[in-house]
Amino acid sequence: MNFSLNKNCHTCLLIIFLMISENSYNQELLKNGRLAEISYQFNAPEHNKEKTRLTHALSYAYSKDISDIKSSITYQVNYKVLKNQGKGFETIISFRPPIIQGHTKLYDFDFRKEILPLLSSLKIFYSNGSELIYVKPISDIDTISSSLYFHFKHQRYSDDWELSLEQVHWKFLYNEKEFVHRWSLVNDYQMACEWVSKIENLEEANDETLQYIEKTRWLQVLKEMKQLEFYQELIITHHSDPQNLQEKISIRQFILERELEDLKLKLPQEFSDSDLESLSQAYIQVERDLLRFSSESTNLYGDLYFEFEIKNTSHFCKKEMKELLFQLNIQNEWENFEYGIQKNSLALIKELMADKRANEALFQIDRFNYFYKNADYLGSSSTFNHFKAKAVYDIYLSYIQVSKQAIEHQRIDMAIGYLNKASDIQKQYPIEIINDLQVENELQKLIKSALDRYQHLLKTGNFKTAERVKEGIIGLMKKLGIDHEELLLEDG
């Protein structure tokens, strides 16, 4: 049996050898060499209009001006001409994997496919002086990791013919919207890495009971982080985890769980009213730490925000807090704990409003509002509702006031930003801000101011700046539902 198998193998090898020998014998190499390189240069300023988010992201990631952002993709192309005995000629064009250089990464993630196009199609030209002899189109070249070979069979050939590749076409695989989606995931990933690092280095409270609250809350943060889109898509689906975030979260989660088990054994058997007050203050402090983390993280990239939006997640940890009170043998104190949270939250909101720290005040309102809706004993409180309405409206008016000052000083971008903030609060709290038209009124003033500036820029010949202002005006008009075509037609 073995002898028969070996005999068959030897027969197969012999047949393959004869086929190769025959093929080599039937083909004669007439000419080979390298053609001119085919390359594409990505210069950020040239792509800034159609790929604004991409160019700005690269500028931010590399800490360089947009004018200094460059990258390129280059294909090296070889050829050889073979004579087939009795069957004409064959030209083989080979494309090596492209050479990619320049700014092609964002953080630790490869964005070559989003930044650079791939070679899509071209044509092979055989000519003799001004006489065109053969034209052969080539398509489906889009490769970034392997070599490609294209075979072109023809009946005639002369050594003095010139071979060239022309009419080169490139194809971008990703549009701006697709880039923004992946960039937002990567941004979230980067911020999550920073959060985990900060959680690892947090200073612990001196009191073991307060430590228990803090660690319970941070454990909840880590669990929720693993459910977010960036984690599921990048790490779970695509196994893309350059900073080993999955391992870091798992280790930190394991450590927190073990520490909580140890702390349970050390919880006091007796608890005073002052201890209960400390619990509510510690609970609020952890949320303030969350706000600080979020504020620091959102500054990483101006117009993308970490998906882990703390005011929309369940950091209330009601179940865990009740378990803690049970461990402390004060489960009957849950009602007092809720009232302690309310007292301390309202005092903090009042303090923040007095200090004109609007963002922090709004965050605290959101967080207590969430607590309030899920509380067992607080019930409906006209006091809180009135307080919330006043605080929210004060913040809304403060944004309106900043936008007015920005308009007066021709700070159009700043004005738009604060009007958007005011508009967002109006949408989030429609009951507290009923049919208030201040945003719309200020937008109308902003458009008039911008139009005046646009006209002035046109008259003074600053056409590039005028074009940018025009785009901003159109965006505002669309937001208000105003027809901009007729208004800008004369000068546009």
PyMOL commands that set and color helices and strands:
alter all, ss='L'
color gray80, all
select helices_A, chain A and resi 2-26+44-47+52-62+66-68+112-115+176-200+208-225+229-237+245-266+273-298+310-312+318-327+331-354+358-374+382-408+412-428+438-459+463-480+485-489
alter helices_A, ss='H'
color red, helices_A
select strands_A, chain A and resi 27-34+38-43+70-75+77-84+88-95+99-102+105-106+109-110+118-128+131-139+148-154+162-171
alter strands_A, ss='S'
color yellow, strands_A
deselect
rebuild
show_as cartoon
